[in-house]
């Protein structure tokens, strides 16, 4: 049975119909429906939109998997960088014979002067602060003659050794004078 409505009600319902037509065309458009459903979900969070909810769950799961993989890759990269850093630090420490205190000063200098390479910083620091040389096999009480080659023979009989050396020198001079060696 037909009903009669006022012109104001008709205008109201006609406006609602136009809005519904606009929203329906956007809701059913493959390029815009995800944004439309997202807006509807934002306005009415408890509203069930099965296909949109399922897509969100799948996207969320993929995002979590991507994040897990990215975190694992970042951890692996960080471990590699740490190992490289430690190797460079240990090499510089060994090559330049730096103490703990010297390494602390070196690292402070690297931060202060914005130097990112241990080798560069260590060579600069070593050139500015050369270390004193350490004497090799120094014994203040002895000259360590016994370590010299032939010392045992000299010590056993110095005069006999001297005569032998003089005779060898004379023989060499005679051979050189004759033209043969």
URKAGI-V723428 format. One record per helix or strand of 2 or more residues. SS is the DSSP state (a for helix, b for strand). FROM is the first residue (numbers start at 1). LEN is the number of residues. If there is no record, write none. Layout:
BEGIN
ss=SS from=FROM len=LEN
ss=SS from=FROM len=LEN
END
This chain:
BEGIN
ss=a from=7 len=21
ss=a from=33 len=11
ss=a from=50 len=47
ss=a from=100 len=13
ss=a from=118 len=11
ss=a from=145 len=3
ss=a from=151 len=6
ss=a from=158 len=21
END
